[in-house]
Amino acid sequence: MTKTADPTDRPGGAEPRIEEYPAHSVGGGLALLLGLVGLAAGIGLVIVGAVAAATAVKASLIPLGILVALGAFLMMCGLNTVAPGEARVVQLFGRYRGTIRTDGLRWVNPLTSREKISTRVRNHETAVLKVNDAYGNPIELAAVVVWKVEDTALATFEVEDFTEFVETQTEAAVRHIAIEYPYDSHEEDGLSLRENAEEITEKLAAELHARVEAAGVRIVESRFTHLAYAPEIASAMLQRQQAGAVVAARRQIVDGAVGMVELALTRLAEEGIVELDPERKAAMVSNLMVVLCGDRAAQPVVNTGTLYQ
């Protein structure tokens, strides 16, 4: 009996989906042997009838031999060789009768049609797509998707061409993910395509799974293989990244310099090496900050007088 989903699960009262179930099949070794024996017997009957002298014998043996040979040949038409990683979708007069996944020589009703579907893992790599990210910047990206057919009935009857369906939905998912997130996030906790590749990849896999589930396909893995700004803005964005790196480096230098100045003043006060009034402390802080934060080596000036001259 055909397994079908609940019709209420389909929007708009559409027809229920046909889901995969095992087809009735038997080992093909015995069927092959019986078919060969039947062919040999039919040919033998035709030969015996042809050489027989009596007309009645000829009239009976030759048609009988032809019928036996045709019956044996028809029975052998039900033989199928199923390789590992393949399946056969069985239909009888347009109705789904199950799927053969057992590898080897199998025999089914010879009146059925059997469509071969590969259940091996496949790769699909998209072309380099040019889209705008969440900030409107043009970027280029490509992805590779590893997938396989999970439900042969859905792959055969729910979509026109499941391979083309997967390729189209993959491109659509990649474009959708690209416009949902920026290449580089201006927010500290925001996700970006460049800095949060693992999280974005998981979201891509989840969206792909939702898109291709109707075709009975399972997404094994998905990865971005190309991600870059479009050539027309690549130079400007490189300058922006460099400026951001310079600012971050300067911020770290200033933080370190402030800590070193604070430590120097604290040590001088604790050990009583020298007492500085607020004006001299400010001058010392200014000099130390210039020395520590400057991008060139400082040129020392030796004061041979007093501290106040």
C-alpha positions in Angstrom: 0.0 0.0 0.0 1.4 3.4 -0.9 2.6 5.5 2.0 1.3 9.0 1.9 1.5 12.0 4.2 -1.5 13.5 5.8 -3.3 15.7 3.3 -3.8 18.4 6.0 -0.1 18.9 6.1 -0.1 20.3 2.6 -1.1 24.0 2.1 -4.3 24.7 0.2 -5.5 21.1 0.4 -3.0 19.9 -2.2 -2.3 16.3 -3.0 -0.4 14.4 -0.3 3.3 13.6 -1.0 4.3 10.2 -2.0 7.1 8.9 0.3 9.6 6.2 -0.4 8.9 2.6 0.7 10.6 -0.7 -0.3 9.4 -2.3 -3.5 8.5 -6.0 -3.5 11.4 -7.8 -5.2 13.1 -11.2 -5.0 16.6 -12.5 -5.7 17.2 -12.6 -9.5 19.4 -15.7 -9.6 16.4 -18.2 -9.6 14.4 -16.0 -12.0 17.4 -15.8 -14.4 17.8 -19.6 -14.3 14.1 -20.3 -14.9 14.1 -17.8 -17.7 17.0 -19.5 -19.4 15.4 -22.9 -19.0 12.2 -21.5 -20.4 14.0 -20.1 -23.4 15.8 -23.3 -24.0 12.6 -25.3 -23.7 10.7 -23.0 -26.0 13.4 -23.2 -28.7 13.5 -27.0 -28.3 9.8 -27.3 -28.8 10.0 -25.2 -31.9 12.8 -27.3 -33.3 11.0 -30.6 -32.5 7.8 -29.3 -34.0 9.7 -28.2 -37.1 11.3 -31.6 -37.7 8.1 -33.6 -36.9 6.4 -35.3 -39.8 2.9 -35.1 -38.5 1.1 -31.9 -39.2 -0.9 -32.0 -35.9 2.4 -32.2 -34.0 3.8 -29.2 -35.8 0.6 -27.3 -35.3 0.8 -27.9 -31.5 4.5 -27.8 -30.7 5.6 -24.8 -32.7 3.0 -22.4 -31.2 3.6 -23.9 -27.7 7.3 -23.4 -28.1 6.9 -19.8 -29.2 4.6 -19.1 -26.2 7.0 -20.7 -23.7 10.0 -18.7 -25.2 8.0 -15.4 -25.1 6.9 -16.1 -21.5 10.5 -16.8 -20.4 11.7 -13.7 -22.2 9.0 -11.6 -20.6 9.9 -13.0 -17.2 13.6 -12.2 -17.7 12.6 -8.6 -18.5 11.9 -8.2 -14.8 15.6 -8.7 -13.9 17.5 -5.6 -12.6 21.1 -5.1 -11.7 21.3 -2.7 -8.8 24.8 -1.4 -8.0 25.8 -0.1 -4.5 24.9 3.6 -4.3 22.0 3.2 -6.7 18.2 2.7 -6.4 15.4 1.7 -8.8 12.0 3.6 -8.5 9.4 1.1 -9.6 6.1 2.2 -11.3 3.2 0.0 -12.5 1.0 1.7 -15.1 1.9 5.2 -13.7 1.5 4.3 -10.0 4.4 4.2 -7.6 5.2 0.7 -6.4 8.2 1.2 -4.2 12.0 1.5 -4.5 14.6 -1.2 -4.8 17.7 -0.3 -2.7 19.1 -3.9 -2.2 22.2 -4.2 -4.5 22.7 -7.2 -6.7 20.5 -9.0 -9.2 16.8 -8.5 -8.3 13.5 -9.5 -10.0 10.3 -7.5 -10.0 7.1 -7.6 -12.0 8.2 -7.4 -15.6 5.3 -5.1 -16.5 6.7 -2.3 -14.2 9.0 0.5 -15.3 12.1 1.0 -13.3 14.0 4.4 -13.1 17.6 4.4 -11.9 18.5 7.1 -9.4 21.9 7.5 -7.9 22.0 7.8 -4.1 25.7 8.6 -3.9 27.0 11.8 -2.4 27.4 14.6 -4.9 29.0 18.0 -5.1 27.7 21.2 -6.6 29.8 24.3 -6.7 28.0 27.5 -7.7 29.4 30.1 -10.0 30.9 33.2 -8.6 27.8 35.3 -7.7 27.8 39.1 -7.5 25.3 40.5 -5.0 25.0 43.4 -2.5 25.5 42.6 1.2 23.4 44.0 4.1 25.2 47.4 3.8 24.7 47.6 0.1 28.3 46.9 -0.8 28.8 44.7 -4.0 30.5 41.5 -3.1 31.4 38.3 -4.9 30.9 34.9 -3.4 30.6 31.2 -4.3 29.8 28.1 -2.4 30.1 24.3 -2.6 27.3 22.0 -1.5 27.6 18.3 -0.7 24.2 16.5 -1.0 22.6 13.2 -1.7 19.1 11.8 -2.5 17.5 10.7 0.7 13.9 9.9 -0.5 13.8 8.6 -4.1 10.0 8.9 -4.4 10.1 12.6 -3.6 13.0 13.2 -5.9 11.1 11.5 -8.7 7.6 12.7 -8.3 7.7 16.0 -6.4 10.0 18.0 -8.7 10.6 17.9 -12.4 14.4 17.5 -12.2 15.8 17.2 -8.7 19.4 17.9 -9.8 18.4 21.2 -11.5 16.2 21.9 -8.5 19.1 21.6 -6.0 21.3 23.8 -8.2 18.7 26.5 -8.5 17.8 26.5 -4.8 21.5 26.5 -3.8 22.1 29.7 -5.8 19.0 31.3 -4.3 20.0 30.4 -0.7 23.6 31.8 -1.2 22.1 35.0 -2.6 19.7 35.3 0.3 22.4 34.7 3.0 24.6 37.3 1.3 22.0 40.1 1.4 21.1 39.2 5.0 24.6 39.8 6.5 27.4 42.3 5.8 30.8 41.4 4.5 32.4 43.3 7.5 30.2 44.2 10.5 30.5 47.7 11.9 28.9 46.6 15.1 31.0 44.8 17.7 28.5 41.9 18.2 27.2 41.7 14.7 27.7 38.7 12.4 29.6 39.2 9.2 30.4 37.0 6.3 34.2 37.3 6.7 34.6 37.1 10.4 31.8 34.6 11.3 32.2 32.0 8.6 31.2 29.0 10.8 28.0 30.6 12.0 27.0 31.8 8.5 27.8 28.4 7.1 25.4 26.8 9.6 22.7 29.2 8.6 23.3 28.5 5.0 23.0 24.7 5.6 19.8 25.2 7.5 18.3 27.3 4.7 19.4 24.9 2.1 17.8 22.0 4.0 14.5 23.8 4.2 14.6 24.6 0.5 15.5 21.1 -0.9 13.6 19.0 1.6 10.6 18.9 -0.8 12.8 17.0 -3.3 13.8 14.3 -0.9 17.4 15.6 -0.8 19.7 15.8 2.3 22.4 18.5 2.6 25.6 16.8 3.9 27.8 19.9 4.1 28.0 23.4 2.6 30.9 25.8 2.5 31.8 29.2 1.0 34.6 28.8 -1.5 35.0 32.4 -2.6 34.3 35.6 -0.7 35.6 39.0 -1.7 34.5 42.6 -2.4 33.7 43.4 -6.0 36.6 44.7 -8.0 35.1 48.2 -8.3 35.2 48.8 -4.5 37.9 46.4 -3.5 40.6 49.1 -3.3 38.5 51.5 -1.2 37.5 48.7 1.2 41.1 47.7 1.5 42.0 51.2 2.6 39.2 51.1 5.1 40.4 47.9 6.5 43.9 49.2 6.8 42.6 52.4 8.5 40.7 50.2 11.0 43.8 48.1 11.7 45.9 51.3 12.3 43.2 52.7 14.7 43.0 49.4 16.6 46.8 49.3 16.9 47.0 52.9 18.1 44.3 52.2 20.6 46.3 49.3 22.0 49.5 51.4 22.1 47.7 54.2 24.0 46.2 51.7 26.5 49.6 50.3 27.2 51.3 53.7 27.4 48.7 54.9 30.0 49.3 51.8 32.1 53.1 52.3 31.9 52.9 56.0 32.9 50.5 55.2 35.8 52.9 52.5 37.0 55.9 54.8 36.7 54.2 57.6 38.8 53.0 55.0 41.4 56.5 53.5 41.8 58.1 56.9 42.1 55.6 57.9 44.8 55.9 54.6 46.7 59.7 54.5 46.8 60.1 58.2 47.5 62.7 58.6 44.7 61.5 62.1 43.8 58.6 64.3 44.7 56.8 66.0 41.8 54.3 68.7 42.0 51.2 68.5 39.7 52.9 70.7 37.0 56.0 68.5 36.8 53.8 65.3 36.9 51.9 66.7 33.9 55.2 67.4 32.1 56.5 63.9 32.9 53.2 62.3 31.7 53.4 64.4 28.5 57.0 63.3 27.8 56.3 59.7 28.5 53.3 59.6 26.3 55.2 61.2 23.4 58.0 58.6 23.8 55.7 55.6 24.2 53.1 56.5 21.5 55.3 58.0 18.9 55.9 56.0 15.7 59.6 57.1 15.6 62.4 56.7 18.1 62.6 59.6 20.6 65.7 61.9 20.6 66.6 62.3 24.3 67.7 65.8 25.6 69.9 65.7 28.7 69.1 68.3 31.2 72.4 69.3 33.1 70.7 71.8 35.3 68.0 71.4 37.9 64.5 69.9 37.3 63.0 73.4 37.1 65.5 74.9 34.6 
